[in-house]
Amino acid sequence: MDLRGKTVREVEAGARIRVWYEEEQDGGGKARVAYLGTTSAYSAAEGLRVLFDGYDESEQEVVDAADEWEWAPDLLGPFDAVRLKLRGVGRPKPQPPAGAVDAGRSGKKARLPRGTPKP
């Protein structure tokens, strides 16, 4: 089975997949319905083992070359693709000037000794 650009390792690590099935409709006729899922295993003999979103782990399906499918975008990662600049994150906390009195949890502001210029 052609893994369409993915390695066996990527597939077994849990790649996102979209599979279409033709299903009977209540009013008659058939419709093409897409299901999203995550791969859990690959076998050259069987194909891809898939856990579809919203289904129990025991209800995994096998998707093979005869099925209509594509890799779905992984909307949850990778997280390192965009780096956000957040104010104060990753910077050391500023220290009070030498000689400042720590007010602790009293709710009062720390006082500077007399004659110390304000920051």
C-alpha positions in Angstrom: 0.0 0.0 0.0 1.3 3.4 -0.9 1.6 5.6 2.2 1.5 8.8 0.1 4.6 10.5 1.4 4.5 9.3 5.0 6.9 6.8 6.6 5.8 3.8 8.5 7.1 5.4 11.7 4.9 8.5 11.1 1.9 6.4 10.5 2.4 4.3 13.6 3.0 7.4 15.7 -0.5 8.6 14.9 -1.0 10.4 11.6 -4.3 12.2 10.9 -6.3 10.7 8.0 -9.6 11.5 6.2 -11.5 8.5 4.7 -14.6 8.7 2.6 -17.3 6.0 2.6 -20.4 5.7 0.5 -23.4 5.4 2.8 -27.1 4.8 2.4 -29.2 7.8 3.3 -32.5 7.7 5.3 -34.5 9.1 2.4 -32.9 6.6 0.0 -29.9 7.0 -2.2 -26.3 7.1 -1.3 -24.0 9.9 -0.1 -20.2 10.2 0.2 -19.4 10.8 3.9 -15.9 11.8 5.2 -14.6 10.5 8.6 -11.5 11.9 10.3 -9.3 9.6 12.4 -5.8 8.8 13.6 -3.7 5.9 12.4 -2.4 3.5 15.0 -0.6 0.8 13.0 0.4 -0.3 9.5 0.6 -3.7 7.9 1.7 -4.2 4.3 -0.7 -7.1 4.2 -3.7 -5.4 5.8 -3.2 -1.6 5.4 -3.7 1.1 7.9 -5.4 0.6 11.2 -7.5 3.7 12.0 -9.3 5.0 15.1 -12.0 7.4 13.9 -12.8 10.4 15.9 -15.7 9.8 18.3 -15.4 6.0 18.2 -14.2 3.6 20.9 -10.7 2.2 20.7 -12.2 -1.3 20.2 -13.9 -0.1 17.0 -10.7 0.6 14.9 -11.1 0.0 11.2 -8.7 -1.1 8.5 -8.2 1.2 5.6 -6.5 -0.3 2.5 -5.6 0.7 -1.0 -9.2 0.1 -2.2 -10.5 2.8 0.1 -10.7 6.5 -0.8 -8.5 8.4 1.7 -6.0 11.3 2.1 -3.8 12.6 4.9 -5.6 15.3 6.9 -3.8 18.3 8.3 -2.7 18.0 11.9 -4.3 21.1 13.4 -2.8 20.6 16.8 0.9 20.7 15.9 3.7 21.1 15.4 3.8 23.8 18.1 7.2 25.1 17.3 6.2 26.3 13.8 5.2 29.8 15.3 7.0 31.5 18.1 4.9 34.0 20.0 6.4 36.9 21.8 4.7 37.2 25.1 5.4 40.1 27.4 7.4 38.9 30.4 7.7 35.3 29.3 11.3 33.9 29.2 12.8 37.0 30.8 14.1 37.1 34.3 12.0 38.8 36.9 13.3 42.3 37.7 15.0 42.5 41.1 14.3 45.5 43.4 17.2 47.9 43.8 19.7 47.1 46.5 18.6 48.3 49.9 14.8 48.2 49.1 12.7 46.9 52.0 10.5 43.8 51.0 6.9 44.4 52.1 6.2 40.6 51.8 2.5 39.7 51.7 1.4 42.7 53.7 0.0 44.4 50.5 2.3 47.4 51.0 4.7 48.5 48.3 8.4 47.9 48.8 10.0 51.1 50.1 13.3 52.5 48.9 15.8 54.0 51.4 15.8 57.8 51.6 17.8 59.5 48.9 17.5 56.6 46.4 16.2 57.8 43.0 13.0 56.2 41.8 13.3 53.7 38.9 
